[in-house]
Amino acid sequence: MTGTSTPAPAGCPPRVFADLTPLRTSPDYRRLWIGNTVSWTGQTMTALAISLQVYDITGSSFSVGLVGLFSLVPLVVFGLYGGAVADTVDRRRLGLYSSLGMAVLSVVLAGAALLGFHRVWLLYAVVALQAVCGALAGPARSAMIPRLLPPEQLPAANALNSVTMTSGTMAGPVLGGFAVGLFGFQAAYLIDAVTFCAALYAMWRLPAMLPDREGGGRGRASVLDGLRFLGRCPNIRMTFFSDLAAMVLAQPKALFPAVAAVWFGGDAKTTGLLVAAPAAGALLGGLFSGWQGRIRRHGLAVLLAVAAWGTAVAVFGLTRNLWLGVLFLALAGWADTVSMVFRSTMMQAATPDEMRGRLQGVFIVVVAGGPRLGDFLAGTVADAASPAVAITGGGLACVLAVAVLAACRPGFARYDARSPQP
């Protein structure tokens, strides 16, 4: 990216691997990162186990699909509310209590499985409550990071957080499948409950983190005030719009089963390979993220990364060679990680502390809702035309949308991390 980087100091070779400086310099962040990494792996184990148990009880794929709906609605609704709460109370306590709630829910699942109480309504209820706890914990955890690290370490911290998410997303289902297969559903749930101890310990060791109030007050934080603030922040809005362009217009995941069978003559294993490819690319993007700390034009980096996502998806829609397709999906996952790192950094650095929770709540809604809308759009276009039209057309539409966004808000590409402006 010509013109977007800060030169490395003389005598220092360019950094390639993930920058571990936040882990070395901040014991609080190190404990939080380790705790989140361990607990997220446990959560993905439970997510797989719940889907398997629902199917075991009902034999219905539709019933399994409802699991996503029961998690999405509370996540969207309480994502906004959780952000307002995180801007009102001690974020440490909010993160601690909401994580404790998720641990208790895992114990409930394990107890029910051990007692032979196999009821779909209980699984749906727990999934919904887990989403509520997650929507409260997410904004609190994200708003903590700028209080634990200096601004120049935020890109490295967000890259490390992406490693947490992608590694857990890849390893958790595999470990969960083995646990369920060998010892039953209760094994995955109990492991999840135990892994929460790492996150709870990390939260417990943190100092109190009341939101900073520029006006000096500690009044109730309003969701509407957060949305009004967002309306005055063109750069932060652009991070949301660019992510929606990628996730809504160029989201091929729902078409992977059909593509695996029709294009590549494969089966469920082929589908799994296609699903894993973007996650593998995202993980590599996090592991080889050292260069990102030298980039100061974060807005331009976001635009280029989202355009790269759309281009990779469009090319995937044209290929009929499985391994070439996997390669382009992995490139798309890498580009998504780059976009996420800089979008998160911009939101953390350019937002006043008293508003960080609420904007993180909006971020959760966008991240949770965008891919679901993208699945619906891709499926609709594929049924009306073909999977190739849906995937390649969606990728090209994403690139076009990025170009339009850049033209409508030229200042976004000039955003400078040395002087963050919301």
C-alpha positions as CSV (number, residue, x, y, z in Angstrom):
1,M,0.0,0.0,0.0
2,T,2.1,2.9,-1.2
3,G,2.1,5.9,1.0
4,T,0.2,4.3,3.9
5,S,3.1,3.1,6.1
6,T,5.5,4.5,8.6
7,P,9.1,3.7,7.9
8,A,10.7,1.2,10.3
9,P,13.5,2.5,12.4
10,A,17.0,2.2,10.9
11,G,18.5,-1.2,11.6
12,C,15.2,-2.8,12.4
13,P,14.1,-5.5,9.9
14,P,10.4,-5.3,8.8
15,R,8.2,-7.3,11.2
16,V,6.5,-10.3,9.6
17,F,4.9,-12.3,12.4
18,A,2.3,-11.1,14.8
19,D,3.5,-8.3,17.0
20,L,3.5,-9.7,20.6
21,T,4.3,-6.4,22.2
22,P,0.9,-6.1,23.9
23,L,1.4,-9.5,25.5
24,R,4.9,-8.6,26.8
25,T,4.1,-5.1,28.1
26,S,0.7,-5.5,29.7
27,P,0.1,-8.3,32.2
28,D,-3.6,-7.4,32.4
29,Y,-4.0,-7.6,28.6
30,R,-2.0,-10.9,28.5
31,R,-4.2,-12.5,31.1
32,L,-7.3,-11.2,29.3
33,W,-6.1,-12.5,25.9
34,I,-5.2,-15.9,27.2
35,G,-8.5,-16.2,29.1
36,N,-10.5,-15.2,26.0
37,T,-8.6,-17.6,23.8
38,V,-9.2,-20.5,26.1
39,S,-12.9,-19.7,26.8
40,W,-13.7,-19.0,23.2
41,T,-12.5,-22.5,22.2
42,G,-14.8,-23.9,24.9
43,Q,-17.7,-21.8,23.6
44,T,-17.3,-23.1,20.0
45,M,-17.2,-26.6,21.4
46,T,-20.6,-26.0,23.1
47,A,-22.0,-24.4,19.9
48,L,-21.3,-27.6,18.0
49,A,-22.5,-29.8,20.8
50,I,-25.8,-28.0,20.9
51,S,-26.3,-28.3,17.2
52,L,-25.6,-32.0,17.4
53,Q,-27.9,-32.5,20.3
54,V,-30.8,-30.7,18.7
55,Y,-30.4,-32.9,15.6
56,D,-30.1,-36.0,17.8
57,I,-33.4,-35.1,19.5
58,T,-35.4,-33.9,16.5
59,G,-33.7,-35.3,13.4
60,S,-34.6,-32.0,11.7
61,S,-32.1,-29.7,10.0
62,F,-34.8,-26.9,10.3
63,S,-34.7,-27.3,14.1
64,V,-30.9,-27.0,14.0
65,G,-31.3,-23.9,11.9
66,L,-33.5,-22.4,14.6
67,V,-30.5,-22.4,16.9
68,G,-29.0,-19.5,14.9
69,L,-32.2,-17.6,15.1
70,F,-32.5,-18.0,18.9
71,S,-29.0,-16.6,19.2
72,L,-29.2,-13.8,16.6
73,V,-32.3,-12.0,17.9
74,P,-31.0,-11.5,21.5
75,L,-27.5,-10.7,20.2
76,V,-28.9,-7.9,18.1
77,V,-31.3,-6.5,20.6
78,F,-29.0,-6.8,23.7
79,G,-25.9,-5.8,21.6
80,L,-27.1,-2.2,21.6
81,Y,-28.3,-2.3,25.2
82,G,-25.1,-4.0,26.4
83,G,-23.1,-1.2,24.8
84,A,-25.1,1.4,26.8
85,V,-24.6,-0.6,30.0
86,A,-20.9,-0.9,29.3
87,D,-20.8,3.0,29.2
88,T,-22.5,3.3,32.5
89,V,-21.1,0.7,34.9
90,D,-17.7,-0.8,35.8
91,R,-16.7,-2.7,32.7
92,R,-14.7,-5.1,34.7
93,R,-17.7,-6.2,36.8
94,L,-19.9,-6.3,33.7
95,G,-17.5,-8.6,31.9
96,L,-17.0,-10.7,35.0
97,Y,-20.7,-11.3,35.8
98,S,-21.7,-11.9,32.2
99,S,-18.9,-14.4,31.7
100,L,-20.0,-16.1,35.0
101,G,-23.5,-16.3,33.6
102,M,-22.2,-18.1,30.5
103,A,-20.3,-20.5,32.6
104,V,-23.4,-21.3,34.7
105,L,-25.4,-21.9,31.6
106,S,-22.8,-24.4,30.4
107,V,-23.1,-26.2,33.8
108,V,-26.9,-26.3,33.2
109,L,-26.4,-27.9,29.9
110,A,-24.0,-30.5,31.3
111,G,-26.4,-31.2,34.2
112,A,-29.3,-31.7,31.9
113,A,-27.3,-34.1,29.7
114,L,-26.0,-36.1,32.6
115,L,-29.6,-36.5,34.0
116,G,-30.9,-37.5,30.6
117,F,-33.2,-34.4,30.3
118,H,-33.1,-34.0,26.5
119,R,-35.5,-31.2,25.7
120,V,-35.1,-28.9,22.7
121,W,-36.9,-26.0,24.4
122,L,-34.2,-26.1,27.1
123,L,-31.4,-25.9,24.5
124,Y,-33.1,-23.0,22.7
125,A,-33.6,-21.2,26.0
126,V,-29.9,-21.6,27.0
127,V,-28.8,-20.5,23.5
128,A,-30.8,-17.3,23.9
129,L,-29.5,-16.6,27.4
130,Q,-26.0,-17.3,26.2
131,A,-26.5,-14.7,23.5
132,V,-27.7,-12.1,26.1
133,C,-24.6,-12.7,28.2
134,G,-22.4,-12.5,25.2
135,A,-24.0,-9.2,24.1
136,L,-23.3,-7.8,27.5
137,A,-19.7,-9.1,27.7
138,G,-18.6,-8.2,24.2
139,P,-18.8,-4.4,24.4
140,A,-17.3,-4.4,27.9
141,R,-14.3,-6.5,26.8
142,S,-13.6,-4.4,23.7
143,A,-13.9,-1.1,25.6
144,M,-11.3,-2.4,28.1
145,I,-8.5,-2.8,25.6
146,P,-7.8,0.9,24.9
147,R,-7.5,1.3,28.7
148,L,-4.9,-1.4,29.0
149,L,-2.7,-0.5,26.0
150,P,-1.3,2.7,24.4
151,P,-2.8,3.7,21.0
152,E,0.2,2.5,19.0
153,Q,-0.3,-1.1,20.2
154,L,-4.0,-1.3,19.3
155,P,-3.5,-2.7,15.8
156,A,-1.3,-5.5,17.3
157,A,-3.9,-6.2,20.0
158,N,-6.7,-6.5,17.4
159,A,-4.6,-8.8,15.3
160,L,-4.0,-11.0,18.3
161,N,-7.7,-10.9,19.0
162,S,-8.3,-12.2,15.5
163,V,-6.0,-15.1,16.2
164,T,-8.2,-15.9,19.2
165,M,-11.4,-15.9,17.2
166,T,-10.1,-17.9,14.2
167,S,-8.1,-20.4,16.1
168,G,-11.0,-21.1,18.4
169,T,-13.5,-21.3,15.5
170,M,-11.2,-23.9,13.8
171,A,-10.2,-25.9,16.9
172,G,-13.3,-25.8,19.0
173,P,-15.6,-27.7,16.7
174,V,-13.0,-30.4,16.1
175,L,-12.4,-30.9,19.8
176,G,-16.1,-30.7,20.5
177,G,-16.8,-33.4,18.0
178,F,-14.3,-35.7,19.6
179,A,-15.6,-34.9,23.1
180,V,-19.2,-35.7,22.1
181,G,-18.3,-38.8,20.2
182,L,-16.2,-40.3,23.0
183,F,-17.9,-39.1,26.1
184,G,-21.3,-37.6,25.2
185,F,-22.7,-34.1,25.1
186,Q,-22.1,-33.5,28.7
187,A,-18.3,-33.7,28.1
188,A,-18.3,-30.7,25.7
189,Y,-20.4,-28.7,28.1
190,L,-18.3,-29.4,31.2
191,I,-15.1,-28.6,29.3
192,D,-16.7,-25.3,28.3
193,A,-17.6,-24.5,31.9
194,V,-14.1,-25.2,33.0
195,T,-12.5,-23.1,30.3
196,F,-14.5,-20.1,31.5
197,C,-12.3,-20.2,34.7
198,A,-9.4,-18.7,32.6
199,A,-11.6,-15.7,31.5
200,L,-13.1,-15.2,35.0
201,Y,-9.6,-15.2,36.5
202,A,-8.4,-12.6,34.0
203,M,-11.4,-10.4,34.6
204,W,-11.1,-10.7,38.4
205,R,-7.4,-9.5,38.2
206,L,-8.3,-6.4,36.3
207,P,-8.6,-3.0,38.0
208,A,-11.9,-1.3,38.1
209,M,-12.8,0.3,34.8
210,L,-15.5,2.9,35.1
211,P,-16.1,4.8,31.8
212,D,-14.4,8.2,31.6
213,R,-17.0,11.0,31.6
214,E,-15.8,14.2,29.9
215,G,-18.6,16.1,31.5
216,G,-17.8,14.7,34.9
217,G,-21.1,13.0,35.5
218,R,-22.0,9.3,35.8
219,G,-25.5,9.4,34.4
220,R,-27.3,6.6,32.6
221,A,-25.9,6.0,29.1
222,S,-28.5,6.1,26.4
223,V,-28.5,3.9,23.3
224,L,-30.0,6.9,21.3
225,D,-27.2,9.1,22.4
226,G,-24.7,6.6,21.1
227,L,-26.6,6.5,17.7
228,R,-26.6,10.3,17.6
229,F,-22.9,10.3,18.3
230,L,-22.4,7.8,15.4
231,G,-24.3,10.1,13.2
232,R,-21.6,12.8,13.8
233,C,-18.7,10.4,13.1
234,P,-18.3,9.8,9.3
235,N,-15.1,7.8,9.7
236,I,-16.6,5.3,12.2
237,R,-19.8,5.1,10.0
238,M,-17.6,4.2,7.0
239,T,-16.1,1.3,8.9
240,F,-19.6,-0.1,9.4
241,F,-20.7,0.6,5.8
242,S,-17.6,-1.1,4.3
243,D,-18.1,-4.2,6.5
244,L,-21.7,-4.4,5.4
245,A,-20.6,-4.1,1.8
246,A,-18.5,-7.2,2.2
247,M,-20.7,-9.3,4.5
248,V,-24.1,-8.6,2.8
249,L,-23.1,-8.4,-0.9
250,A,-20.3,-10.9,-1.1
251,Q,-21.1,-13.7,1.5
252,P,-20.9,-17.1,-0.3
253,K,-21.0,-19.3,2.8
254,A,-24.7,-20.4,2.4
255,L,-23.9,-21.7,-1.1
256,F,-21.0,-23.9,-0.1
257,P,-23.1,-27.2,0.1
258,A,-24.4,-26.6,-3.4
259,V,-21.1,-25.5,-4.8
260,A,-19.3,-28.4,-3.3
261,A,-21.6,-30.9,-5.0
262,V,-22.3,-29.2,-8.4
263,W,-19.0,-27.5,-9.1
264,F,-16.5,-29.9,-7.5
265,G,-18.4,-33.2,-7.4
266,G,-17.8,-33.4,-3.7
267,D,-19.6,-34.3,-0.5
268,A,-19.8,-33.0,3.1
269,K,-16.0,-33.2,3.4
270,T,-15.7,-30.8,0.5
271,T,-18.2,-28.5,2.1
272,G,-16.2,-28.5,5.3
273,L,-13.0,-27.7,3.4
274,L,-14.7,-24.7,1.8
275,V,-16.0,-23.5,5.1
276,A,-12.6,-23.9,6.7
277,A,-10.7,-22.1,4.0
278,P,-11.6,-18.5,4.9
279,A,-11.0,-19.2,8.6
280,A,-7.5,-20.6,7.7
281,G,-6.7,-17.5,5.7
282,A,-8.0,-15.3,8.6
283,L,-5.8,-17.2,11.0
284,L,-2.7,-16.8,8.8
285,G,-3.6,-13.1,8.5
286,G,-3.5,-12.8,12.2
287,L,-0.3,-14.8,12.6
288,F,1.5,-12.8,9.9
289,S,0.3,-9.4,11.0
290,G,3.5,-7.7,12.1
291,W,3.5,-5.3,9.1
292,Q,0.1,-3.8,10.2
293,G,1.7,-1.8,13.0
294,R,3.5,0.3,10.5
295,I,0.4,1.4,8.6
296,R,-1.1,4.8,9.5
297,R,-3.6,5.3,6.7
298,H,-6.1,3.0,8.3
299,G,-9.1,4.1,6.2
300,L,-7.3,3.4,3.0
301,A,-6.2,0.0,4.3
302,V,-9.9,-0.9,5.1
303,L,-11.0,0.1,1.6
304,L,-8.3,-1.9,-0.1
305,A,-8.9,-5.0,2.2
306,V,-12.7,-5.0,1.6
307,A,-12.0,-4.6,-2.2
308,A,-9.6,-7.5,-1.9
309,W,-12.3,-9.6,-0.2
310,G,-14.8,-8.9,-3.0
311,T,-12.3,-9.6,-5.7
312,A,-11.2,-12.9,-4.1
313,V,-14.9,-14.0,-3.8
314,A,-15.6,-13.0,-7.4
315,V,-12.7,-15.0,-8.7
316,F,-13.8,-18.0,-6.5
317,G,-17.1,-17.9,-8.3
318,L,-15.3,-18.3,-11.7
319,T,-13.1,-21.2,-10.8
320,R,-14.0,-24.9,-11.0
321,N,-10.8,-26.3,-9.6
322,L,-11.3,-27.1,-5.9
323,W,-7.8,-26.2,-4.6
324,L,-7.7,-23.0,-6.6
325,G,-11.1,-22.2,-5.1
326,V,-9.8,-23.0,-1.6
327,L,-6.9,-20.7,-2.2
328,F,-9.1,-17.7,-3.2
329,L,-11.4,-18.3,-0.2
330,A,-8.3,-18.3,2.1
331,L,-7.2,-15.0,0.5
332,A,-10.7,-13.6,1.2
333,G,-10.3,-14.7,4.8
334,W,-6.9,-13.0,5.0
335,A,-8.4,-9.8,3.6
336,D,-11.2,-9.9,6.1
337,T,-8.8,-10.1,9.0
338,V,-6.9,-7.1,7.7
339,S,-10.1,-5.1,7.4
340,M,-11.2,-6.2,10.9
341,V,-7.9,-5.2,12.5
342,F,-8.0,-1.6,11.1
343,R,-11.8,-1.1,11.6
344,S,-11.5,-2.2,15.2
345,T,-8.5,0.0,15.8
346,M,-10.2,3.1,14.3
347,M,-13.3,2.6,16.5
348,Q,-11.2,2.2,19.6
349,A,-8.8,5.0,19.0
350,A,-11.2,7.6,17.5
351,T,-14.1,7.1,20.0
352,P,-14.2,8.8,23.4
353,D,-14.0,6.3,26.2
354,E,-17.6,7.1,27.4
355,M,-18.9,6.1,24.0
356,R,-16.8,3.0,23.3
357,G,-19.3,0.5,24.7
358,R,-22.2,1.8,22.7
359,L,-20.3,1.8,19.4
360,Q,-19.0,-1.7,20.2
361,G,-22.7,-2.7,20.6
362,V,-23.4,-1.4,17.1
363,F,-20.3,-3.3,15.9
364,I,-21.8,-6.5,17.3
365,V,-25.1,-5.9,15.5
366,V,-23.3,-5.3,12.2
367,V,-21.0,-8.3,12.6
368,A,-23.9,-10.6,13.7
369,G,-26.5,-9.3,11.3
370,G,-24.5,-8.7,8.1
371,P,-23.5,-12.3,7.3
372,R,-27.1,-13.5,8.0
373,L,-28.4,-10.9,5.5
374,G,-25.7,-12.0,3.1
375,D,-26.7,-15.7,3.4
376,F,-30.3,-14.7,2.6
377,L,-29.3,-12.5,-0.4
378,A,-26.9,-15.1,-1.8
379,G,-29.5,-17.9,-1.5
380,T,-32.2,-15.8,-3.1
381,V,-30.0,-14.8,-6.1
382,A,-28.7,-18.4,-6.5
383,D,-32.3,-19.7,-6.7
384,A,-33.3,-17.0,-9.1
385,A,-30.2,-17.2,-11.3
386,S,-27.3,-19.5,-10.4
387,P,-24.7,-19.9,-7.7
388,A,-22.1,-18.5,-10.0
389,V,-24.1,-15.3,-10.6
390,A,-24.7,-15.0,-6.8
391,I,-21.0,-15.4,-5.9
392,T,-19.2,-13.6,-8.7
393,G,-21.9,-10.9,-9.0
394,G,-21.8,-10.4,-5.2
395,G,-18.0,-10.0,-5.2
396,L,-18.1,-7.5,-8.0
397,A,-21.0,-5.6,-6.3
398,C,-18.8,-5.5,-3.1
399,V,-15.9,-3.9,-5.1
400,L,-18.3,-1.4,-6.7
401,A,-19.8,-0.5,-3.3
402,V,-16.4,0.2,-1.9
403,A,-15.6,2.5,-4.8
404,V,-18.9,4.3,-4.3
405,L,-18.2,4.7,-0.5
406,A,-14.7,6.0,-1.2
407,A,-16.0,8.5,-3.7
408,C,-18.8,9.7,-1.3
409,R,-16.4,10.0,1.7
410,P,-12.9,10.8,0.3
411,G,-11.7,11.9,3.7
412,F,-11.9,8.3,4.9
413,A,-9.0,7.2,2.8
414,R,-7.0,10.1,4.3
415,Y,-7.6,9.0,7.9
416,D,-4.3,9.1,9.8
417,A,-3.7,7.0,12.9
418,R,-1.4,9.7,14.3
419,S,-4.4,12.0,14.6
420,P,-7.6,9.8,14.9
421,Q,-10.8,11.5,14.0
422,P,-14.2,9.8,14.4
